[in-house]
Amino acid sequence: MLSFAKRLLMLTMLCASAAASAASQSNWVTSWAASVQGPYPVGNPSAQPDLSLVFPSATTGARDQSFRLIVKPELWGATSRLRFSNALGTQPVTFDGIFVGMQWSGSAVMPGTNRAVMFGGKPSITVAPGESVWSDAVALPFVKPGHELRGRKLAVSFHVVGNSGPMTWHAKALQSSYVTLPGAGAKGGDISESAFPFAVASWYFLDALDMSAPKGTGAIVAFGDSITDGTASTMNGDDRWPDVLARRLDGRWSVVNAGIGGNQVIGPKAYSPQQPFAGGPAALHRLERDVLSLSGVKAVIWLEGTNDFSKNGNAEAEAVMAGMRDGVALIRARIPGVKVIGATLTSALGSTSAAHGFELQNEKRKKLNEFIRSSGVFDGVADFDLATTDIQTGGMRAEFVPDNTVGGPGDKLHPNRLGYQTMGMAIDLSLLGTRGK
């Protein structure tokens, strides 16, 4: 008969073997992302409240205050990890009091779900200017087999120690998150809604979240500008076209949104905290951070060019085509077997936006769309132009124009909820190498 010590040793070895086997059958997959830009307030937020009390000085940034950011994972796993970014900062930023839990409603967290997040086993991390850092793996015991969590959201809470300086952010979240006043201290462990009284419509410092997922599970990156970021869709509605695509995939793969409002393929030529641009760094300059460094990427859908052809960009169609060729080549070189889908540009003809809507822009758009459809650069085409254009007027179909974020007539540039739904449904899932609805 085995002694107690030997039985205990065997049990320990079996548990270790089971854990190792589970680890070998899973891998990290990015489940949510937000392409960072800045420094705050440089960007194009939507439905942003007045933040003068919350962030009195852009130079000082956050001051001894806590954030509770609300994010929606597209895949759920038993463990997660978070990436914090100081990409556009000018001084080191220290974070502590970091927690992740299930959002209840508003800024409240479901009791029993808030879990501390560590970095190298320590409860705080200092991130240097221009850098980002992944947390340790954190167990999410509320993620259980058969417990349906699709559509639920996480609350990621953290405290900025001292002054952050210029803040790295993602302007257009179209999701309510929450923050304290300066000087409030660390509040991440407080799950009550009263701890975070002020709402924001942007994400700060946090730019990616991974989940453990079975091997073979992948992420699709929606890479683009404001029409991927979701301008004119509903606040907290999760009805951008990447959201629609994610629901069609029914949790089999993740779809992460790497859109930045105002982004261009080839411009601006330079981007830094000292030389910012509202549309963020050029797509070619942010590919490494916003696509190639994400986990488990299996496909990319690239929708961009409208802003290159605006009065602010004024690029030639051939230059944008060349930039797309270079970008696709880099993606393929770095991610073997990846599918890269080109998305045709929707019409802005007749837009009320001062920088858009003129005939020359439309002619360049048509040239780029023809390139996307026929050049052979892409593995397939998501024909958003065909899905959204009124063939009689050449502009956006009338039912896609009224603005769903703040109301009003819309700008004939950004589709509304119905337009994004139509775009998301227009994607042929067989092009992505996955199944869905």
Long-range contacts (C-beta under 8 A, 24 or more apart in sequence): 25-214, 25-215, 26-77, 26-212, 26-213, 26-214, 26-215, 27-212, 27-213, 27-215, 27-217, 27-295, 27-296, 28-81, 28-210, 28-211, 28-212, 28-213, 28-295, 28-296, 29-75, 29-77, 29-210, 29-211, 29-212, 29-213, 29-217, 29-218, 29-219, 29-254, 29-295, 29-296, 30-208, 30-209, 30-210, 30-219, 30-254, 30-256, 30-294, 30-295, 30-296, 30-297, 31-73, 31-74, 31-75, 31-76, 31-77, 31-80, 31-209, 31-210, 31-211, 31-213, 31-219, 31-254, 31-256, 32-71, 32-72, 32-73, 32-74, 32-208, 32-209, 32-256, 33-207, 33-208, 33-209, 33-221, 33-256, 33-257, 33-258, 33-290, 33-294, 34-71, 34-170, 34-173, 34-203, 34-206, 34-207, 34-208, 34-257, 35-170, 35-207, 35-257, 35-258, 35-259, 35-260, 35-280, 35-286, 35-289, 35-290, 36-85, 36-87, 36-88, 36-168, 36-169, 36-170, 36-207, 36-280, 36-289, 37-88, 37-168, 37-169, 37-170, 37-171, 37-260, 37-276, 37-279, 37-280, 37-281, 38-87, 38-88, 38-166, 38-167, 38-168, 38-169, 38-171, 38-273, 38-276, 39-88, 39-89, 39-90, 39-166, 39-167, 39-168, 39-169, 39-273, 39-276, 40-166, 40-167, 40-168, 40-169, 40-171, 40-202, 40-204, 41-171, 42-276, 42-277, 42-278, 43-169, 43-170, 43-171, 43-172, 43-202, 43-260, 43-261, 43-262, 43-278, 43-280, 44-171, 44-172, 44-226, 44-231, 44-261, 44-262, 44-278, 44-279, 45-171, 45-172, 45-173, 45-201, 45-202, 46-172, 46-174, 46-201, 46-230, 46-231, 46-235, 46-261, 46-405, 46-406, 47-174, 47-201, 47-235, 47-405, 47-406, 48-171, 48-200, 48-201, 48-202, 49-198, 49-199, 49-200, 49-201, 51-198, 51-200, 53-181, 53-198, 54-179, 54-181, 54-182, 54-198, 54-200, 55-167, 55-182, 56-182, 58-166, 58-167, 59-165, 59-166, 60-163, 60-164, 60-165, 61-160, 61-163, 61-164, 61-165, 61-166, 61-167, 62-160, 62-163, 62-164, 62-167, 62-182, 62-204, 63-160, 63-162, 63-163, 63-164, 63-182, 63-183, 64-159, 64-160, 64-161, 64-162, 64-163, 64-182, 64-183, 64-184, 64-185, 65-159, 65-160, 65-179, 65-180, 65-181, 65-182, 65-183, 65-184, 65-185, 66-97, 66-157, 66-158, 66-159, 66-160, 66-179, 66-180, 66-184, 66-185, 66-186, 66-187, 66-188, 66-195, 66-196, 67-156, 67-157, 67-158, 67-159, 67-160, 67-177, 67-178, 67-179, 67-180, 67-204, 67-205, 68-107, 68-109, 68-155, 68-156, 68-157, 68-177, 68-178, 68-179, 68-187, 68-188, 68-195, 68-196, 69-155, 69-156, 69-157, 69-177, 69-178, 69-203, 69-204, 69-206, 70-103, 70-153, 70-154, 70-155, 70-156, 70-175, 70-176, 70-177, 70-178, 71-153, 71-154, 71-156, 71-175, 71-203, 71-206, 71-209, 72-151, 72-152, 72-153, 72-154, 72-175, 72-238, 73-153, 73-154, 73-209, 73-211, 73-254, 74-246, 74-251, 74-253, 74-254, 74-255, 74-256, 75-211, 75-213, 75-217, 75-251, 75-253, 75-254, 76-140, 76-143, 76-149, 76-150, 76-211, 76-251, 77-140, 77-143, 77-211, 77-212, 77-213, 78-139, 78-140, 78-141, 78-143, 78-212, 79-137, 79-138, 79-139, 79-140, 79-211, 79-212, 80-137, 80-138, 80-140, 80-209, 80-210, 80-211, 80-212, 81-134, 81-135, 81-136, 81-137, 81-138, 81-209, 81-210, 82-117, 82-134, 82-135, 82-138, 82-156, 82-206, 82-208, 82-209, 82-210, 83-132, 83-133, 83-134, 83-135, 83-206, 83-207, 83-208, 83-209, 83-210, 84-125, 84-127, 84-132, 84-133, 84-135, 84-158, 84-205, 84-206, 84-207, 85-127, 85-131, 85-132, 85-168, 85-205, 85-206, 85-207, 86-127, 86-128, 86-129, 86-130, 86-131, 86-132, 86-168, 86-205, 87-130, 87-131, 87-132, 87-168, 87-207, 87-289, 88-166, 88-167, 88-168, 88-169, 88-272, 88-273, 88-276, 89-127, 89-129, 89-130, 89-164, 89-165, 89-166, 89-167, 89-168, 89-273, 90-129, 90-165, 90-166, 90-273, 91-129, 91-163, 91-164, 91-165, 92-126, 92-127, 92-128, 92-129, 93-126, 93-127, 93-160, 93-164, 93-165, 93-205, 94-124, 94-125, 94-126, 94-127, 94-160, 94-161, 94-162, 95-124, 95-125, 95-126, 95-127, 95-158, 95-159, 95-160, 95-161, 95-205, 96-123, 96-124, 96-125, 96-158, 96-159, 96-161, 96-186, 97-123, 97-157, 97-158, 97-159, 97-186, 97-187, 97-188, 97-189, 98-123, 98-124, 98-125, 98-135, 98-156, 98-157, 98-158, 98-159, 98-188, 99-155, 99-156, 99-157, 99-158, 99-188, 99-189, 100-138, 100-140, 100-154, 100-155, 100-156, 100-157, 101-154, 101-155, 101-157, 101-191, 102-142, 102-152, 102-153, 102-154, 102-155, 103-152, 103-153, 103-154, 103-155, 104-191, 105-193, 106-176, 106-178, 106-193, 107-155, 107-178, 107-193, 107-195, 107-196, 107-197, 108-191, 108-192, 108-193, 109-155, 109-157, 109-191, 110-142, 110-191, 111-191, 112-142, 113-140, 113-142, 114-155, 114-157, 114-188, 114-189, 114-191, 115-139, 115-140, 115-141, 117-158, 124-161, 129-273, 132-207, 132-289, 134-210, 137-212, 150-251, 151-238, 154-209, 156-206, 156-209, 157-187, 157-188, 157-189, 157-196, 158-188, 158-205, 158-206, 159-185, 159-186, 159-187, 159-188, 160-205, 164-205, 166-273, 167-204, 167-205, 168-204, 168-205, 168-207, 169-202, 169-203, 169-204, 169-205, 170-202, 170-203, 170-204, 170-207, 170-260, 171-202, 171-260, 171-261, 172-201, 172-202, 172-226, 172-229, 172-230, 172-231, 172-260, 172-261, 173-200, 173-201, 173-202, 173-203, 174-201, 174-229, 174-230, 174-233, 174-234, 174-235, 174-236, 174-237, 174-240, 174-405, 175-201, 175-203, 175-235, 175-236, 176-200, 176-201, 176-235, 176-236, 177-201, 177-202, 177-203, 179-204, 201-235, 208-256, 208-294, 210-295, 211-254, 213-254, 213-296, 217-252, 217-253, 217-254, 217-296, 218-253, 218-254, 218-296, 218-297, 218-298, 218-299, 218-434, 219-253, 219-254, 219-255, 219-256, 219-294, 219-295, 219-296, 219-297, 219-298, 220-245, 220-249, 220-253, 220-254, 220-255, 220-256, 220-297, 220-298, 220-299, 220-300, 220-301, 220-432, 220-434, 221-256, 221-258, 221-290, 221-291, 221-294, 221-297, 221-299, 221-300, 221-301, 222-255, 222-256, 222-257, 222-258, 222-259, 222-301, 222-303, 223-258, 223-259, 223-283, 223-290, 223-291, 223-300, 223-301, 223-302, 223-303, 223-304, 224-258, 224-259, 224-263, 224-301, 224-302, 224-303, 224-304, 224-343, 225-259, 225-260, 225-261, 225-262, 225-263, 225-264, 225-279, 225-303, 225-304, 225-306, 225-307, 226-259, 226-260, 226-261, 226-262, 226-263, 226-307, 226-414, 227-259, 227-303, 227-306, 227-346, 227-414, 227-415, 228-257, 228-258, 228-259, 228-303, 229-257, 229-259, 229-260, 229-261, 230-257, 230-259, 230-420, 231-261, 231-405, 231-414, 232-403, 232-404, 232-405, 232-410, 232-411, 232-414, 232-415, 232-416, 232-419, 233-404, 233-405, 233-416, 233-417, 233-420, 234-404, 234-405, 234-417, 235-405, 237-404, 237-417, 239-404, 239-417, 239-420, 239-421, 240-420, 241-384, 241-420, 241-421, 241-423, 241-424, 242-424, 243-420, 243-424, 244-420, 244-421, 244-423, 244-424, 244-425, 245-301, 245-424, 245-427, 247-424, 247-437, 248-424, 248-425, 248-427, 248-429, 248-436, 248-437, 249-429, 249-434, 249-435, 249-436, 249-437, 250-436, 250-437, 252-434, 252-435, 252-436, 253-298, 253-432, 253-434, 254-296, 256-294, 258-290, 258-291, 260-286, 262-307, 263-304, 263-307, 264-304, 264-307, 264-308, 264-313, 264-315, 265-304, 265-305, 265-308, 265-315, 265-320, 265-323, 265-324, 265-327, 266-308, 266-315, 266-319, 266-320, 266-323, 267-307, 267-308, 267-313, 267-315, 279-307, 283-323, 283-327, 284-323, 284-326, 284-327, 287-327, 287-330, 287-331, 291-331, 292-330, 292-331, 292-334, 292-335, 297-335, 297-338, 298-337, 298-338, 298-339, 298-432, 298-433, 298-434, 299-338, 299-339, 299-340, 299-341, 299-432, 299-433, 299-434, 300-331, 300-338, 300-339, 300-340, 300-341, 301-341, 301-343, 301-382, 301-427, 302-327, 302-328, 302-340, 302-341, 302-342, 302-343, 302-378, 303-343, 303-345, 303-382, 303-384, 304-345, 305-345, 305-364, 305-365, 305-368, 306-345, 306-346, 306-348, 306-356, 306-361, 306-365, 306-413, 309-360, 309-361, 309-364, 309-365, 309-368, 310-355, 310-356, 310-361, 311-354, 311-355, 311-356, 311-358, 312-355, 315-364, 316-364, 317-364, 317-367, 317-368, 317-371, 320-364, 320-368, 321-367, 321-368, 321-371, 321-375, 324-371, 324-372, 324-377, 325-377, 328-377, 328-378, 339-379, 339-380, 339-431, 339-432, 339-433, 340-378, 340-379, 341-378, 341-379, 341-380, 341-381, 341-382, 341-427, 341-431, 341-432, 342-372, 342-373, 342-377, 342-378, 342-380, 342-381, 342-382, 343-372, 343-381, 343-382, 343-383, 343-384, 344-369, 344-372, 344-373, 344-381, 344-382, 344-383, 344-384, 344-385, 344-386, 345-369, 345-384, 345-385, 346-384, 346-385, 346-388, 346-389, 346-396, 346-415, 346-419, 346-423, 347-385, 347-388, 347-389, 347-394, 347-395, 347-396, 348-395, 348-396, 348-412, 348-413, 349-393, 349-394, 349-395, 349-396, 349-412, 350-393, 350-395, 350-412, 351-411, 351-412, 351-413, 352-409, 352-411, 352-412, 352-413, 353-411, 353-413, 356-411, 356-413, 357-412, 357-413, 362-394, 379-431, 380-428, 380-431, 381-431, 382-423, 382-426, 382-427, 382-428, 382-431, 383-426, 384-423, 384-426, 386-426, 387-422, 387-423, 387-426, 388-415, 388-419, 388-422, 388-423
